[in-house]
């Protein structure tokens, strides 16, 4: 038996990659109008972004329930040597709290370690992918937990937003930053610090923001893993991946679309770059 890795849909790991690496993804929820969907299961990404742009009612996101995690953990309690469950920053979502409470309700015959990544999206994805590779290599639960804590400290991430309208709805950024961005028509560059989203910089144009993302990667030594996540701007993400191929092997750069759980707060044309460095 091996260690089972669990995460949530804010990790933006595709179903194909999750299946390949044996990662269990617990979906969050999103309400659009009167309809409630499981992120990535009841609504696909293209359908979500179409509704985001067309539906006058803003979507509302919810964390997975305690019972959802009980169900997920129970599937592996007798077939795994342990479970490592890694989630979005507890300062952004109650997902980690649901997972922690769920782990305490499962009468598992194996240890369950619930971990707060302090990030989200592709940053969380890189951490989870690294943990899954260790699990598939047969590493012990303590080794995976130790290496995951190390990976969390090694993750750095920048995000370029075309607009903060969607982030403002969910209170993910301050009102002052939203007003500044709107008045001067500048593009905010955000990062994670101590688990919270903060402003790292401001770009006069979207294209200038992309250049800042490139500079961020170019100026970081010892990159071990690199990933890109985008909302609706696939061509921009592919172009960025190609340009980053000059400093990191292009075939090793993960690229994923941001799911509805985060897309509701990012809006169209958002793009993230995350890296893990030594």
C-alpha positions as CSV (number, residue, x, y, z in Angstrom):
1,X,0.0,0.0,0.0
2,X,1.1,3.6,-0.6
3,X,0.3,7.1,0.6
4,X,-2.8,8.7,-0.9
5,X,-2.6,12.3,-1.9
6,X,-5.8,14.4,-1.7
7,X,-6.4,18.0,-2.7
8,X,-9.3,20.3,-3.7
9,X,-10.4,21.8,-7.0
10,X,-8.7,25.1,-6.3
11,X,-5.4,23.3,-7.1
12,X,-6.4,23.6,-10.8
13,X,-4.9,20.1,-11.5
14,X,-6.6,18.7,-14.6
15,X,-8.6,15.4,-14.2
16,X,-6.2,13.8,-16.6
17,X,-3.1,14.6,-14.6
18,X,-4.9,13.8,-11.3
19,X,-5.8,10.4,-12.7
20,X,-2.2,9.8,-14.0
21,X,-0.7,10.6,-10.6
22,X,-3.4,9.1,-8.5
23,X,-4.5,12.4,-6.8
24,X,-8.0,12.5,-5.3
25,X,-9.5,16.0,-6.0
26,X,-12.4,17.1,-3.8
27,X,-14.5,19.7,-5.6
28,X,-15.7,22.9,-4.2
29,X,-19.1,24.4,-5.1
30,X,-20.3,27.3,-7.2
31,X,-23.7,28.8,-7.3
32,X,-24.8,30.6,-10.5
33,X,-28.3,32.0,-10.1
34,X,-30.4,29.2,-8.6
35,X,-28.1,26.4,-9.8
36,X,-25.4,24.8,-7.6
37,X,-22.5,23.0,-9.3
38,X,-19.6,20.9,-8.2
39,X,-16.5,22.6,-9.5
40,X,-15.2,20.7,-12.5
41,X,-17.8,18.0,-12.3
42,X,-21.3,19.5,-12.9
43,X,-20.0,22.4,-15.0
44,X,-16.9,22.5,-17.2
45,X,-14.6,25.4,-17.5
46,X,-15.8,26.8,-20.8
47,X,-19.4,26.6,-19.6
48,X,-18.5,28.4,-16.4
49,X,-16.6,31.3,-18.1
50,X,-19.4,31.7,-20.6
51,X,-21.9,32.2,-17.7
52,X,-19.4,34.4,-15.8
53,X,-19.5,36.8,-18.8
54,X,-23.1,36.5,-19.7
55,X,-25.0,36.0,-16.4
56,X,-25.8,39.3,-14.6
57,X,-25.8,37.5,-11.3
58,X,-22.3,37.1,-9.8
59,X,-21.4,33.5,-9.0
60,X,-20.9,32.5,-5.4
61,X,-18.3,29.9,-4.3
62,X,-18.4,27.5,-1.4
63,X,-15.9,25.2,0.1
64,X,-16.4,21.4,0.0
65,X,-18.3,20.2,3.1
66,X,-16.9,18.2,6.0
67,X,-19.0,15.3,4.7
68,X,-17.4,15.6,1.3
69,X,-14.0,15.0,2.9
70,X,-15.3,12.2,5.1
71,X,-16.4,10.5,2.0
72,X,-13.1,11.1,0.2
73,X,-10.9,9.9,3.1
74,X,-13.1,6.9,3.8
75,X,-12.4,5.5,0.3
76,X,-8.7,5.1,1.2
77,X,-8.7,4.4,4.9
78,X,-8.3,0.6,4.5
79,X,-6.3,0.6,1.3
80,X,-3.6,3.2,2.0
81,X,-0.7,3.5,4.5
82,X,-1.7,7.1,5.1
83,X,-3.4,10.1,3.6
84,X,-1.8,13.5,2.9
85,X,-4.4,16.2,2.2
86,X,-3.1,19.5,0.9
87,X,-5.3,22.6,0.4
88,X,-5.8,26.2,-0.5
89,X,-4.6,28.8,1.9
90,X,-6.8,28.8,5.0
91,X,-6.9,32.7,4.9
92,X,-8.7,32.5,1.5
93,X,-11.1,29.7,2.0
94,X,-12.6,27.4,4.7
95,X,-11.6,24.4,2.6
96,X,-8.7,23.5,4.9
97,X,-11.0,23.7,7.9
98,X,-13.5,21.4,6.2
99,X,-10.7,18.9,5.4
100,X,-9.3,19.1,9.0
101,X,-12.8,18.6,10.5
102,X,-13.5,15.8,8.1
103,X,-10.3,14.0,9.0
104,X,-11.3,13.9,12.6
105,X,-14.6,12.3,11.8
106,X,-13.1,9.4,9.9
107,X,-12.3,6.3,12.0
108,X,-9.4,5.6,9.7
109,X,-6.9,2.7,10.2
110,X,-4.2,5.0,8.7
111,X,-2.9,8.4,9.6
112,X,-4.4,11.5,7.9
113,X,-2.3,14.6,7.6
114,X,-4.1,17.8,6.5
115,X,-1.9,20.6,5.3
116,X,-2.4,24.3,4.6
117,X,-0.4,25.3,1.4
118,X,-0.7,29.0,2.0
119,X,-1.3,29.5,-1.8
120,X,-3.9,28.5,-4.4
121,X,-4.3,27.6,-8.1
122,X,-1.1,26.4,-9.9
123,X,1.0,27.2,-6.8
124,X,-1.0,24.7,-4.8
125,X,-1.0,22.4,-7.8
126,X,2.8,22.3,-7.9
127,X,2.9,21.3,-4.2
128,X,0.4,18.6,-4.7
129,X,2.0,17.2,-7.8
130,X,5.4,17.0,-6.0
131,X,3.7,15.2,-3.1
132,X,2.0,12.7,-5.5
133,X,5.4,11.9,-7.2
134,X,6.9,11.1,-3.8
135,X,3.9,8.9,-2.9
136,X,4.2,7.1,-6.2
137,X,7.9,6.5,-5.4
138,X,6.9,4.7,-2.2
139,X,8.0,7.4,0.3
140,X,6.7,7.3,3.8
141,X,4.0,9.6,5.1
142,X,6.5,11.5,7.3
143,X,8.9,12.0,4.4
144,X,6.1,13.3,2.2
145,X,4.9,15.7,4.9
146,X,8.4,17.0,5.5
147,X,9.0,17.5,1.8
148,X,5.6,19.1,1.4
149,X,6.4,21.6,4.1
150,X,9.7,22.3,2.4
151,X,7.9,22.8,-1.0
152,X,5.4,25.2,0.6
153,X,8.3,27.4,1.7
154,X,9.8,27.2,-1.8
155,X,6.7,28.3,-3.8
156,X,6.5,31.8,-5.2
157,X,3.7,33.0,-7.4
158,X,2.6,36.1,-9.3
159,X,-0.8,36.7,-10.8
160,X,-1.7,39.3,-13.4
161,X,-5.4,40.5,-13.4
162,X,-7.1,42.3,-16.3
163,X,-9.7,43.6,-13.8
164,X,-10.2,43.4,-10.1
165,X,-14.0,43.6,-10.4
166,X,-14.4,39.9,-9.7
167,X,-11.9,39.8,-6.9
168,X,-13.6,42.8,-5.2
169,X,-16.9,41.0,-5.1
170,X,-15.5,38.3,-2.9
171,X,-13.5,40.6,-0.8
172,X,-10.2,39.1,-1.9
173,X,-8.5,42.5,-2.4
174,X,-9.0,45.8,-0.6
175,X,-11.3,48.6,-1.9
176,X,-8.4,51.0,-2.2
177,X,-6.5,48.7,-4.6
178,X,-9.7,48.2,-6.7
179,X,-10.3,52.0,-6.9
180,X,-6.6,52.7,-7.8
181,X,-6.7,50.1,-10.6
182,X,-10.0,51.4,-12.0
183,X,-9.1,55.1,-11.9
184,X,-5.6,54.8,-13.5
185,X,-6.5,51.8,-15.7
186,X,-3.5,49.9,-14.5
187,X,-3.1,46.1,-14.2
188,X,-2.4,44.8,-10.7
189,X,0.1,42.1,-10.1
190,X,-0.7,40.1,-7.0
191,X,1.2,37.6,-5.0
192,X,0.8,35.5,-1.8
193,X,2.4,36.6,1.5
194,X,1.7,34.6,4.7
195,X,-1.2,33.0,3.0
196,X,-2.9,36.2,2.0
197,X,-3.2,38.0,-1.4
198,X,-1.2,41.2,-1.6
199,X,-0.2,43.6,-4.3
200,X,3.3,43.0,-5.6
201,X,3.3,45.6,-8.4
202,X,1.3,47.5,-10.9
203,X,1.6,47.5,-14.7
204,X,0.5,50.3,-17.0
205,X,-0.6,47.8,-19.6
206,X,-1.6,44.1,-19.7
207,X,1.4,43.5,-22.0
208,X,3.7,45.2,-19.5
209,X,2.3,42.9,-16.8
210,X,3.3,39.8,-18.9
211,X,6.8,41.2,-19.1
212,X,6.8,41.4,-15.3
213,X,5.9,37.7,-15.1
214,X,8.7,36.9,-17.4
215,X,11.1,39.0,-15.3
216,X,10.0,37.3,-12.2
217,X,10.9,33.9,-13.6
218,X,14.1,35.1,-15.2
219,X,15.4,36.5,-12.0
220,X,14.7,33.4,-9.9
221,X,17.6,31.0,-9.6
222,X,17.4,27.3,-9.0
223,X,13.9,26.7,-10.4
224,X,12.7,23.1,-9.8
225,X,9.1,23.3,-11.0
226,X,7.2,25.8,-13.1
227,X,3.5,26.2,-13.9
228,X,1.1,28.6,-15.6
229,X,-2.6,28.9,-15.0
230,X,-5.0,31.1,-17.1
231,X,-8.7,31.8,-17.1
232,X,-9.8,32.7,-20.6
233,X,-6.6,33.7,-22.3
234,X,-5.2,30.4,-23.6
235,X,-3.2,32.0,-26.4
236,X,-1.5,34.3,-24.0
237,X,-0.7,31.4,-21.7
238,X,0.8,29.3,-24.5
239,X,2.9,32.3,-25.7
240,X,4.2,32.8,-22.2
241,X,5.1,29.1,-21.9
242,X,7.1,29.3,-25.1
243,X,9.0,32.4,-23.9
244,X,9.7,30.8,-20.6
245,X,11.2,27.8,-22.5
246,X,14.4,29.8,-22.8
247,X,15.0,29.6,-19.0
248,X,13.3,26.3,-18.1
249,X,12.5,23.2,-20.2
250,X,9.3,24.0,-22.0
251,X,8.1,20.3,-21.8
252,X,8.3,20.5,-18.0
253,X,6.1,23.6,-17.6
254,X,2.7,22.7,-16.4
255,X,-0.1,24.7,-17.9
256,X,-3.7,24.5,-16.6
257,X,-6.9,26.5,-16.9
258,X,-8.2,28.1,-13.7
259,X,-11.3,26.4,-12.5
260,X,-14.6,27.9,-11.5
261,X,-13.8,28.0,-7.8
262,X,-11.1,30.5,-8.4
263,X,-12.2,31.9,-11.8
264,X,-15.2,33.4,-10.1
265,X,-12.8,35.7,-8.3
266,X,-10.1,36.1,-11.0
267,X,-12.4,37.0,-14.0
268,X,-11.4,36.9,-17.6
269,X,-7.8,37.2,-18.9
270,X,-6.2,36.4,-15.5
271,X,-2.9,34.5,-15.6
272,X,-0.7,33.1,-12.9
273,X,2.9,31.9,-12.9
274,X,4.1,29.8,-10.0
275,X,7.5,28.3,-9.4
276,X,9.3,26.1,-6.8
277,X,12.9,26.9,-6.3
278,X,15.7,25.4,-4.3
